[in-house]
Amino acid sequence: MKGLWLENNQLQLRTNLAVPEPPPGEALVRVLRAGICNTDLELIRGYYPYSGILGHEFVGVVEEGPSHLINQRVVGEINAACGHCRFCRTGQPTHCENRTVLGIVNRNGAFAEYLTLPTANLHPVPDRVSTDVATFTEPVAAALEIQQQVKITEGDRLLVVGDGKLGQLVAQTLALTGCELLVIGRHREKLANLEVRGIKTGFADAVQAGYFDISVECTGNPEGWAIARRALRPRGILVLKSTYAGDITIDASSLVVDEITLIGSRCGPFQPALDLLSQNKVDVKPLIQAHYPLEEGLAAFGHAQQRGVLKVLLEIGSES
């Protein structure tokens, strides 16, 4: 089969990869569509020492697996857990001590014609959700994880820093809580996607220091961190929602003095994400900027790496 293979920080299209054999408890999925994520870009830059097929945002069709999933379109949770460690036993499989992670840690990913995942990780896609839209299930779930970690009410003041792919989805999901929300970014055209949904937006100069109860940092850069931190009131909560490829310098004393809570946030619940997409409560279509066939995957990555680009999708298999 064909796939995009990463090794020594170099990405290449390989055409002679073996179709994976699903082990017991796993399914063979023929990939239809997959999205390029910032984590994929950071892996190429050396964020984590991974070698193998990249990709973790996908929609596919089950070809081998339990009968109720055969020929069904599915999306898949990316963490494959062991089921036996202390985290699995306490209902925290995304922190499994022995986990593999699709296209990130010791498990070939979705930028290929086939992948395997535990059947427990797979979720059928409702008929009314298009394949393009369903490709966003994983990042929408990641956005929803914030609400699993932090209780948010209508009276809370929230700031989202970043108008990129993840920032847009975080903003849309947080807006559903009825909180007082401000989203800041650098690109007027991206912020306009949120403004049409009634979400207040602005640039960095719109942020009032010490005003917000919760800041969500979605840029993964030091400037975004500084803005998010400065915006918080004492005893505020700073949610880090992006992977950081390099080191950042922080004023630890100010965190202590102001009693700031730091929360790292990554993978989230798939079924609520699918529900939001099927009910059109989150609009992902304006985020799609390009489609490429798998054979042009290197060009797709080149496009995705350009400043300001939102979601680039790889068309890998036919739905028929």
N, C-alpha and C positions, 0 to 999 in steps of 0.2 A: 504494500500500500504506500501511498504518498503521505508525507508529513513534514512539518517544520521542526528541525532538530537543532537544539542549542548545545554547543560544546565549546569550552574555553572562550566564552563570551562571544562566540561567532554563531550566527544563525544561518542555516542552509536548508534548502529544499532537498529532501531525500525521496527517491522514488522506489526504493527496494526494501522498505521496512516490512517486517513480518506483521501480519494481522495478529493481534493479541488473542491468546486463548484464555477465556474467563475461568478463573479458579472457582472452586465450590463457593456458593453464596454470592457470586458476582454475575453480571450480565454483560453481554457483548452489545455495544451500542454503535450503530452506524451514524456518524456525525452529519448533520445537515447544515448547521450554521454555528459559527463561533465568533466571539467578540474579542478584540485586542484591548487589554486592560493596562493601566499604568504599571501594575505589578509585573506584567510580561516585559514591559520596557525596562523596568528596574532590574529584572533578572539578567537581561542582556548586558546591563551596565555593571553587573557583579553584586547586586543586592544580596544574593544567596548563591552558594556554589552548586548550582543545579546543572545537570546534563541530562538531556532527553527531549521528548516532545513537549513543547510549550502549550499553554492554553488551558483555561478553566471555566470560561463562560461559554456554555454551549446548549444547543438543542439537538437531539438525535432521535433515532428510531431503534427500539430494542429488536435485535435479530435473534439473540439467544438469551434465554432467561426464563422466569416463571411465566406460565401461560397467560396470566392476566395482563402482562406487560408486552407480550409479543406484538409487534407491528404498531405499538403505541409511541407517539411522540413523548419524549421525556426531557426533563432537565435534571441535573444531579448535584447534590451537595458534594463539596470538593474534598472534605476530610474523611478518609477511610480509617475508621477506628478499630482497635483490637477487641473491644468489648470486655476486657478483663482487668485493665489497670485501674488505679484508684480514681482517675478522672472518669473513665467509662462507668465504673460502679456507682459514681455519685452524679450521673447524668450530665457530664461535661465532656462529651466525645470530641468536641473541637479542640480540646487540649489533651487528647489521648497521648500518653507517653510514647506509644509505638505507632502513631498514625503515619500514613502516607497522605500526600496532598496532591491532587490532580494538577499536573503540569508545574509543580512547585517543589515538592519534596518526595523523591523516590517513587514517583508514579508518573508514567507517561500521560500526556495531557490531550487536549481536544483539538489541536491544530493538525489533525490527521483524519484519515477516512474512518478509522474505528478507534474506540477506546473501551476500557472495562472499568466498572465501578460496582461496589456492593449493591445488591438489589434494594437494600434498605435505604440507600442514598437517593434513589430515583423517585421522581414525582411526575405523574402524567400531566401533560399540558392540556388545558381545556380547549375544546374545538374552536371556541370564539377568540382565542388568543393566537395571533399570527406567529409564525416562526421567528421573524425578525424581532417582534416585541418580546417573545418568550426568552430570547437570548439575554435579556436584561434581568432575568430572575435572580441570578447570583448577586449582582451589585445592588439591586433593590433590597434583597434580603440583608446584605451588609449594611445598608442605610437603616433598615428597621432594627438592627441590633442595638442601636443607640437607645431605643425605647424599651428594650429588654433590660438595659443596664441602668437607666436613669428614669425616674418618674417625672413626667412632664405634664404640666397642667396649663390651663388657659391663661393663668396669671403670670406665667414664667416669661422672662425676657431671654430670647435666644439669638445668638449670632452664629452664622455659618460663614467661615472664611474659605473662599475658593469657589469659582464658577465653572470648574471643569466637570468631567463626567460624573464623578462621585458627588461633588458638591451639589450639582443639580438634583440628583436623586435624593440626597440627604435633605435638601431644602423642601422638595415636594412632599416627602414623607412626614417631616416635622410640621409642615403647614397644616396637615390634617388634624393635628392635636389642638388647633386653635390658639396656640401660644403667640406671643408678640415676637415676630421673627424679622430679622434683617439678614440679608445675604449680601456679602461684598465680594467683588472680584475686580478684574482688570479689563474685561471685554464687554463693551456695551451690548453687542449683538447676542452674547450668551446670557447676560442678565435679562435681556428682553424676553427670553424663553420663560423666565419665571414671572416677570411682570405681567404677562398676559394671563397668568393664573392668579393674579391678585397678591403676589408675594412682593414685599418691599425690598428693594435692592439699592446698592450704592457702591461707592469706591471707599478706599481706606479712610478718607477724611470724614466719612459719615459715622465712624465709630466713636462713640462717647466713652472715654475711659471710665472704668469702674461701674458701668451701667448694667451689665448683663449678668444674669444668673448662671447661664451655661454658654460656653463657646465650643463650637465644633470646628476643629482645624482640618481642612481637607486639601491643603496644598502640598504638604510634605516638604516645605522649605522654611528656613529660619525666619524670613520676614512674616510668613503666615503665622508661625508660632508666636512671634512677638506681638502681632496684632491681637490674636486670640487671647493671649495672657493679659495684655494691657486692658482689654475690654471688661474683664471680670471684676465683680464686687468681691469683698472679703467673703470667704467660705463659698466661693463660686466653684463651678465644675468645668474642667477643661477636658474635652473628649478629643483624643487623637485618632483620626479616622484615615490616615494615609500612611503608606510605608515611607520610611526615611532611608535613602540610600547612603547618606553621609551622617556625620555627627553634627549636633547643634549645641550651642552654648546656652545654658539656662542660668537664671539667677535663683539658685535654690533657696537662699535666705528669704526672698520675697514670697516664695511658695509657703514657707513655714510661717512667716509673720501673718500673711493673709489667710492661712489655713485653706489653701487651694487643694481640691481633690483632682488628681490626674487619673483619667480612665483611658486605657487602650481599648480599641474597638475594631473588630474585623468581621468574621463570618456571622451570618444571621439566619433567621427562620425562613425556609423556602415556601411553605404553604401560605402564610400571610402575604408574602410577596406575590405569589401567583394570584391570590385573591384580589389584591389591589390592581394588578395588571388586567385581570379579566373584567373588573368593574370599571376600568378606565379612570381610576382615581389617581393614577400616576401616568403621565404622558411621556413616553420615551422616544417617540418618533422624531421629534425635532433634534434629538441628539445624534441620530444616524447621519454620518456625513459621507460615507462611501462604502461600496461593496466591491470585493475582489474575489476572484476564484482562488482556490488553494494554490494553483500553479503560479499565481502572481503574489504569493505570500510575502516575499521579500520586498516587493514594491508596496504592499499593504503596510508593512512595518515602517517603511520609509515615510509613508503618508502619515501614519499614526504618530511618528516621532516629531512631526512638524509642530511648532508652537501654535497653540490655540485650537488644534484639531480635537474634535470630540470623539465619537465612537466610529471605528472602522470595523466592518464585519467581513468575515471570510465565508464565502459560499462554498461548501465542501461537498455536499451530496444532494441528490434530487429527492423531493418529497414523494414522488410517485413510486 
